[in-house]
Amino acid sequence: MGSVSTNLVAIDDNGHIITKHYRRTSGRPIQSLIDGLREISAQCANAQVKGVGVTGSGRELAGVIAGADVVKNEITTHAIAAQAIVPGVRTILEIGGQDSKIILLKDGVVCDFAMNTVCAAGTGSFLDRQAARLGVPIEEFGELALRSVSPVRIAGRCAVFAESDMIHKQQSGHSNEDIVSGLCEALVRNYLNNLAKGKEIHGPVVFQGGVAANRGIVAAFEKALGLKLTIPKEYDVMGAYGAALIACSKMKNEKNTVTRFNGFDTVNSNYKTRSFECSGCPGLCEVVELQMDGRVQARWGDRCGKWSSFASSPELLSVSDV
């Protein structure tokens, strides 16, 4: 579960993908996950779910709703998925809607990584915004970039400066093709200057995440790196695929373990979230609470565990007990 998309993957005992589902989160993560589970359940009506893994920025929330056996960060899941598809992969480039990351592997083990969670100029949301400004469907963005004859240079270190520079180029009469190509190259420069700075990039190189569908970005990366990129068929759901592979391995190794999966009937429950500020100490933690059918299912966000530990016990701590 990410900020831009919610992705679901179902695999068999051998790690082969049975079905997948990609949908926009649209600022409603709970509803997006429920709709995704409903879609997957229709395609896996006769399947027995043996284990569930979750990942992404909304993994804690997704883990509680679905009933996860494994909750893993994106670095681990993307690395596992890439190795399953491209054995011997050395470098993983991943650009999503909220953040971007680079993962370096050696002998099948992650030896280094970096993430950009601050500047939007190196993420897919940056391209979405600029595509909307130009009136170009994001699906056609990459093809438009490839038609460029002379790409303009656009400042890509900051999303605000990049947008101002793009407007200036439009007012100067440059074509949309050249501007879009310049934006793709600006994003790649931002990525390489920030995430890959000081790192040695070796092939095979796998490019995944939603932005991997953008042929303009792929061409810009290959030009800058001088290397051919491998785009997995399941590039858009690699995080979910990695989480599923980890869950599969865990449940196989722990043969007597029963899955925590809440079942597909969970889509019929009513979920609500709220937050409150704990005044128990000077930290003033913002605590998030998830309720299902009026009953508290989980709390997180506290540093000391005061609220999250009580969420799983029969006698729930009430807000009035702060």
N, C-alpha and C positions, 0 to 999 in steps of 0.2 A: 504494500500500500504506500504510494507516494503522493506528493502534493498535486501532481498533474494527472497521473493515471493510477488505476487499480488493476492489477494483473493477476489472473488465476491460471494455474496449470495443474493438470491431473496427469500423473505418470503411472506406469505399471511397475511390477516388481523388478523389471530389468532396467528401469530408468528411462524407458521410451515414453515420449509424450503422447498421451491418448487424445487430449483436447486442451485447448487454451482459450482464454478470454481476456481481451484488452478493452478497457473502457476508461473514459475520462472521469476523474474524481469530482471535478466541477465544484470544489469547495464543500462537498457533502460526503465525507469519507465513509460514514456508517451506511448511508443509503447506497452508496456506490458498491460497497462490499456485499451488502445484502442482495442487491440486484445481480452482482457477479456470481454469488453462491447459487442464486436461483437459476441463473443461466447454466452454470456448470452441472447442477443437479439434474437438469433436464437431459444433459448429454451423458450423464453417468448414472442413469436411473437404476441399473442392475449391478453397479459396482459396490464393493465393500471398501470403505475408507479405512486404511490401516494406520495412517499417521498424517499429521499436518505440520507444515513449517511455514513461518511467516518472516517477512523481512521488510525493509523500507522505513521511511521516516514515521509511518503510522503503525509500525509493527506491534507496539504494546496494545494499542486499541484493537487491531485486527486479531491479535493473539487471544484476547479475552472473548471477543464475539465468536470467533470460529472455534476456539478451544484448541490451542496450538500445543504440540508436543515439543517443538523447537522454535526458538525465537533468536534469529541471527542478524548481525549487521550486514549491510550491503556489500562491504569489501569481501567478506567470506563467501557469500552466496554467489556473487558475480564471478569470483575466482573459480569456485567449484563448477559452475555451469560452463564457463569458457573451456576449462580443462576437459570436461566431458565431451565437448564438441570438437575442440582443436587440441588434441594431445600435444604436449610440448610447447604450448603457448608461453611466450616470454613477457609480452606486454598487453595489457587490457586498457583500452580507451573507452570510457563510459560517460555519456552526456545525457542527463535526464532533464526534466523540467525544472526541478528545484536546485539541483547541484550537479557538479561534474567531478569525476575522479579518474585517477590513473593508478593502475595496479601493476607492479613489477613482480615477476615470479622467477625463481631459479630452482631447478630440479623439482618442480611441482609444488613449491612452497612460496607463499607470499613473502618477499624479502623487503619490499618497500611499497609505500602508497602515499597518495596525497589527495585531499579533497578541497573543492571550492564550494563553500556554503555561504559566502558573503556577497560576492559580486555577481549580478545577474548577467553581465556581459559574456560569461562563459557557459551559459546554460540554454536549454531549449526554450524557456519562457522568453528569452531575449529575441529569438527568432520569431516566435509566435507574435510578439508585440509588433515587431517591425513588419511582418507579413500583413498584419491587420492594417497598419498605417499605409502600406503601399496598395492595399486592396487586392493582394495576391493570396489565394488559398495556400496554406502552409504545405499542402500536398504537392503543389506545383513549384514551390520555392527552389528546390534543387535543380529541376530541369531548366528553370529560368536562368539560374546562375551559369549553367553549362553553355548557354547561348551567348554569353558575354564575349565581346571582342577585345575590349580593353578595360578590365576591372579598375575601379577607382580605389584609392587607398582611404580607408575610413579608420579613424581612431577607435581602437577596440579595447583600451584598458579600462574604460568605465562605460556602463550602459547609458548614462546621461550624456556623456560627451559623444558617444557613438551615434545616438539619436540626433543630437544637434548637428553633427558632421554630416549625417545622412540627409537631413533637411537642407543643409547648405548645398550638397551635391545635387539634390533635386532642383533647387532654385537656379543652379548653374547650368541646367539643361542636360545633365547626364541621363542616359537611358536606365530604365528599371533593371534591365539585364546586368549592366555594369555595376549598378549600386548593389544589387542582390549578391553578385559575385564578390564584391568588395566586403560586404557584410560577412559572408562565409569565411573569407580569408582573415577578417578581423577577429572572428570568434576563435579560429584556429590559432592565430598569433597569441590571443589572450590565454588560451588553454596551455599552449606550449611554454609561454613566458612565465606563467604562474605555477602550473602544476608540474610541468616537466623540467623546470629549470634545475640544472645541475644533475639531472638523471640521464643515464644512458638507455636509449630505447633500442631494443633488439627485436628482431622478428623471430617467430611469427607474431604479428600484431593483430589482435581481435578488436573490432569496434562494435560496441553494443549500446543499448539505450535507444529511446525513441528517435533521437537525432540521427542515428545510423541510417535511417531511411532517406535522409537528405543527400542526394548525389553530389550536390555542390560542396557540402562539408567534407564528404569522402574524398573528392578530387582535391580539395584544398589541403587536407591532411597528407595525402599521398605526395603532393607536390612539395610540401614543407619537409616531410620526413625522408623522401626518396625511397619509400617502402610501400609495398602493396598491402592493403588492409584486407582482412577476412571479415565478412559480414555474416554472422550466423543467420540461418533461416528464422530462428526464434529470437532475433535481436531485441525485440520489444518486450519480451517477458523473461529475460535471462535471470533477473533477480529471483523471480518466483520459481523458475526452473531449478536454480541452485538450492533454494530453500526446500523444495520438494525432494531433491536428491539427498540432502542432509537428513531430512525426516525419514526417508526410506532406509537409509543406512542405519540410523539410530534404532528404528523399530525392528530391523532385521537382527541387529546385534543384541537387542534386549528382547528376546523372543517371548517372554511371559508378560511383557508390558502391554497394557491396554491403552489404546489411544484416548486422548482427552477431547477428541473431536465432539463438538456439541450436536452434530447431526444437521442435516439440511433443513430440518424443521425450525431451526433457529431464525430463519428468514421471516417467520410469522410472529416473532416477538416484537415488542415495542421498546426501542432503545432511546435513552436520553442522556445527554451529558451536561454537566455544569461544573463550574470551578469556584473556589473560594480561597481566601488568603488566610493561612494559619498564623496566628499571632502568638504562638507558643514560645517563640524565641526571636531574636533580632533578625533572623534570616528571612522572615515573612515569605515563606514558600507559597507559590501558587499551586494549589492541589486540584487536580482534575478528577472528577468522579463520573463513573459510567453506571447507569441504572438500566436494568432489564425488567420490564413489566413492574416497575415501581420498586424493585429491590436492588440494592447496591451490589454490583458485581466486582468492581475494582476501583482502586484509587492510585494515582501516581503523581509524581512531581515533587514530593517531599524528600529532602536530603537525608533526614534522620530515620525514616521508615515508620514514623508514628502513625501515619494514615494508611500507607500501603500495606503494612503488616496486619492491620485490623480488618482490611477489606476482605481477606480470605478466611477470617475466623467467624464463628457463629454469632458472637456478641460484637456487633459492629459499633465502633466508636462514632458517636453522633457529633455533628458540628457544634452543638451546644456544649460539648465537653472540652472545647479548645482551652 
